[in-house]
Amino acid sequence: MVERPADAAAKRFVPVGGLDPDSPRVGRVHPSPNVEPRKHGAKPTILLLHYTGMPSCERAIDWLSRPESKVSSHYVIDVDGAITQLVAEDMRAWHAGVSVWRGQTDINSASIGIEIHNPGHGDDYCDFPDKQMQAVADLSAEIIARWGIAPEGVLGHSDVAPGRKIDPGERFDWKGLADGGVGRWVEPEPPGPLIASHSRQPLPDDIEQVQRLLAAYGYGIRTDARLDGKARDVISAFQLHFRPQRVDGVIDPSTIATLERLIAASDLSPAA
């Protein structure tokens, strides 16, 4: 669970470069040129969380503000909780790439993006420190209140780009965020024995049920009872967020039970 110590990380901001911070928690601004108006007057309905996947936070901020990178985000949060803003919340940052959620494919216009510094999957992938998670929780709470973002709209990059992205990954504290009022979480059903899970071939009815439940939550997945590579990518994305104890793309009783709990808690139901 995310602790809530005194907010020492909420540094006073100094507006520079014509970008006024949207939050008093911003320690500095570093305007990115990779920005444009949201298309068709879209308002943010998604808070999209990423990890930087770079060796240092400064290198990430530098890359996100270079014209040739063609990427940006609204915020970057360092391991000590320091927050840098690069793009105004009412503008369209370039952080989601090819993505889909609830049939929406222009996720950049529909979201606010936070890059959370972590070197990413590999030898250096590590837990997200308490101070950093506290800053994520506090800033996220402000954003969802400001824009009326529903708990089901607080997502990871892996949720909207299964198979292409795996951040912020299985070490990210989604439960802690939800305990603090940010996002949706249900207690995962513990995975069963690995051999049993992988040896059991799901029936077509099980595959279709899982597809329908995933689609009901918002994932971009077909409901054709076919368990191909794309379907497994979506199942893995769900597991990364909601059943991080084992991420393998396998339809097992743990995955089904956790998914059913999530849908029930979200008051969503699959299409008939």
Backbone hydrogen bonds, N-H to C=O, Kabsch-Sander energy under -0.5 kcal/mol:
donor,donor_aa,acceptor,acceptor_aa,energy
8,A,6,A,-2.2
10,A,7,D,-0.7
11,K,9,A,-2.2
11,K,25,R,-0.5
16,V,19,L,-0.6
19,L,16,V,-1.6
20,D,18,G,-0.6
26,V,23,S,-1.5
27,G,83,I,-2.6
28,R,83,I,-1.3
30,H,85,Q,-2.8
32,S,86,L,-2.3
35,V,33,P,-1.8
36,E,92,R,-1.4
38,R,90,D,-0.6
41,G,38,R,-0.9
42,A,39,K,-1.6
45,T,110,A,-2.5
46,I,110,A,-1.6
47,L,153,G,-2.5
48,L,46,I,-0.6
48,L,112,I,-2.7
49,L,47,L,-0.6
49,L,155,L,-2.9
50,H,114,I,-2.5
52,T,116,I,-1.7
53,G,118,N,-2.3
54,M,118,N,-0.5
60,A,56,S,-1.5
61,I,57,C,-2.6
62,D,58,E,-2.5
63,W,59,R,-2.4
64,L,60,A,-2.5
65,S,61,I,-0.7
65,S,62,D,-0.8
66,R,63,W,-1.4
69,S,66,R,-1.2
70,K,66,R,-0.8
70,K,67,P,-0.7
72,S,94,W,-2.2
74,H,113,G,-1.2
75,Y,113,G,-1.7
76,V,84,T,-2.3
77,I,115,E,-2.6
78,D,76,V,-0.5
78,D,82,A,-2.6
81,G,78,D,-1.8
84,T,76,V,-2.7
85,Q,28,R,-2.1
86,L,74,H,-2.2
87,V,74,H,-1.1
91,M,88,A,-1.9
92,R,36,E,-3.5
93,A,91,M,-0.7
94,W,34,N,-0.6
95,H,93,A,-0.8
99,S,97,G,-0.8
99,S,105,T,-0.6
100,V,160,V,-2.2
101,W,104,Q,-1.9
102,R,218,G,-2.8
104,Q,101,W,-2.3
107,I,105,T,-1.2
110,A,106,D,-1.0
111,S,108,N,-0.7
112,I,46,I,-2.0
114,I,48,L,-2.4
115,E,75,Y,-2.8
116,I,50,H,-1.8
116,I,114,I,-0.5
117,H,77,I,-3.0
117,H,115,E,-0.5
125,Y,122,G,-1.3
128,F,171,R,-0.6
132,Q,79,V,-0.6
133,M,129,P,-2.7
134,Q,130,D,-2.6
135,A,131,K,-1.9
136,V,132,Q,-2.5
137,A,133,M,-2.7
138,D,134,Q,-2.7
139,L,135,A,-2.6
140,S,136,V,-2.6
141,A,137,A,-2.3
142,E,138,D,-1.7
143,I,139,L,-2.3
144,I,140,S,-2.8
145,A,141,A,-1.7
146,R,142,E,-2.5
147,W,143,I,-2.2
148,G,144,I,-1.1
149,I,144,I,-1.3
153,G,150,A,-2.0
154,V,151,P,-1.6
155,L,47,L,-2.5
155,L,153,G,-0.8
157,H,49,L,-1.8
158,S,167,D,-2.3
159,D,156,G,-1.0
160,V,156,G,-1.0
161,A,157,H,-1.3
164,R,161,A,-1.6
165,K,161,A,-2.3
172,F,169,G,-1.4
174,W,172,F,-1.7
177,L,173,D,-1.7
178,A,174,W,-2.4
179,D,175,K,-2.7
180,G,176,G,-1.2
180,G,177,L,-0.6
181,G,178,A,-1.9
182,V,177,L,-2.6
183,G,181,G,-0.6
184,R,151,P,-0.7
189,E,254,S,-0.5
197,S,193,P,-2.3
198,H,194,L,-2.2
199,S,195,I,-1.7
200,R,196,A,-1.3
201,Q,199,S,-0.5
207,I,203,L,-2.3
208,E,204,P,-2.6
209,Q,205,D,-2.2
210,V,206,D,-2.5
211,Q,207,I,-2.6
212,R,208,E,-2.6
213,L,209,Q,-2.3
214,L,210,V,-2.7
215,A,211,Q,-2.5
216,A,212,R,-2.0
217,Y,213,L,-1.7
218,G,214,L,-1.6
219,Y,214,L,-1.9
221,I,219,Y,-1.2
227,L,225,A,-0.5
228,D,226,R,-1.0
232,R,228,D,-2.3
233,D,229,G,-1.9
234,V,230,K,-1.7
235,I,231,A,-2.3
236,S,232,R,-2.6
237,A,233,D,-2.1
238,F,234,V,-2.4
239,Q,235,I,-2.3
240,L,236,S,-2.7
241,H,237,A,-1.4
242,F,238,F,-3.3
243,R,239,Q,-1.8
246,R,243,R,-1.3
248,D,246,R,-0.7
252,D,250,V,-1.0
256,I,252,D,-2.3
257,A,253,P,-2.6
258,T,254,S,-2.5
259,L,255,T,-2.3
260,E,256,I,-2.5
261,R,257,A,-2.2
262,L,258,T,-2.2
263,I,259,L,-2.4
264,A,260,E,-2.3
265,A,261,R,-2.7
266,S,262,L,-1.7
267,D,264,A,-0.9
268,L,263,I,-2.1
